[in-house]
Amino acid sequence: MIRMKHKDKMKEFQNLTTEEINKKIKDAKEELLKLRMKQATGTLENPARIPELRKDVARLKTILNSRKIEN
């Protein structure tokens, strides 16, 4: 898996439609839930993925908010 830099992720996210952003948020939240369950049972392989996903959700929500303000 190739890790993207913050600026690259933001550029990618900004090119998405609002529907795609909402879907990505939903998918990330579902993955976060699964990762938290694995963490609770002690089977989590990559604990750094949790804060990474949380930050992605925050970035996506920021883009949605800025779109609301613009319109």
C-alpha positions as CSV (number, residue, x, y, z in Angstrom):
1,M,0.0,0.0,0.0
2,I,1.4,3.4,-1.0
3,R,1.0,6.1,1.6
4,M,-0.2,9.4,0.2
5,K,1.0,12.7,1.5
6,H,-1.5,15.1,3.1
7,K,-1.5,17.5,0.1
8,D,-2.0,14.6,-2.4
9,K,-4.9,13.3,-0.4
10,M,-6.6,16.7,-0.2
11,K,-6.2,17.1,-4.0
12,E,-7.7,13.7,-4.5
13,F,-10.6,14.4,-2.1
14,Q,-11.4,17.8,-3.6
15,N,-11.9,16.2,-7.0
16,L,-14.6,13.9,-5.7
17,T,-18.3,14.7,-6.0
18,T,-20.3,15.3,-2.8
19,E,-21.9,11.8,-3.1
20,E,-18.5,10.2,-3.4
21,I,-17.2,12.1,-0.4
22,N,-20.2,11.0,1.7
23,K,-19.6,7.4,0.6
24,K,-15.9,7.6,1.5
25,I,-16.9,9.0,5.0
26,K,-19.3,6.1,5.5
27,D,-16.8,3.5,4.4
28,A,-14.1,5.0,6.6
29,K,-16.3,5.0,9.6
30,E,-17.2,1.4,9.1
31,E,-13.6,0.5,8.8
32,L,-12.8,2.4,11.9
33,L,-15.4,0.4,13.8
34,K,-13.9,-2.8,12.6
35,L,-10.4,-1.7,13.5
36,R,-11.6,-0.7,17.0
37,M,-13.1,-4.1,17.5
38,K,-9.9,-5.7,16.4
39,Q,-8.0,-3.5,18.8
40,A,-10.2,-4.5,21.7
41,T,-9.7,-8.2,21.0
42,G,-5.9,-7.7,20.5
43,T,-5.8,-8.7,16.8
44,L,-5.1,-5.4,15.3
45,E,-2.1,-5.6,12.9
46,N,-1.6,-1.9,12.1
47,P,-2.6,0.4,14.9
48,A,-1.4,3.5,13.0
49,R,-4.4,3.0,10.6
50,I,-6.9,4.3,13.2
51,P,-5.6,7.8,13.5
52,E,-5.0,7.9,9.7
53,L,-8.6,7.1,9.0
54,R,-9.8,9.6,11.6
55,K,-7.8,12.3,9.9
56,D,-9.2,11.3,6.5
57,V,-12.7,11.6,7.8
58,A,-11.9,15.0,9.2
59,R,-10.4,16.1,5.8
60,L,-13.5,14.9,4.0
61,K,-15.8,16.7,6.3
62,T,-13.8,19.9,6.0
63,I,-14.2,19.7,2.2
64,L,-18.0,19.2,2.6
65,N,-18.2,22.1,5.0
66,S,-16.3,24.4,2.6
67,R,-18.6,23.5,-0.2
68,K,-21.6,24.4,1.9
69,I,-20.1,27.7,2.8
70,E,-19.3,28.5,-0.9
71,N,-22.9,27.8,-2.0
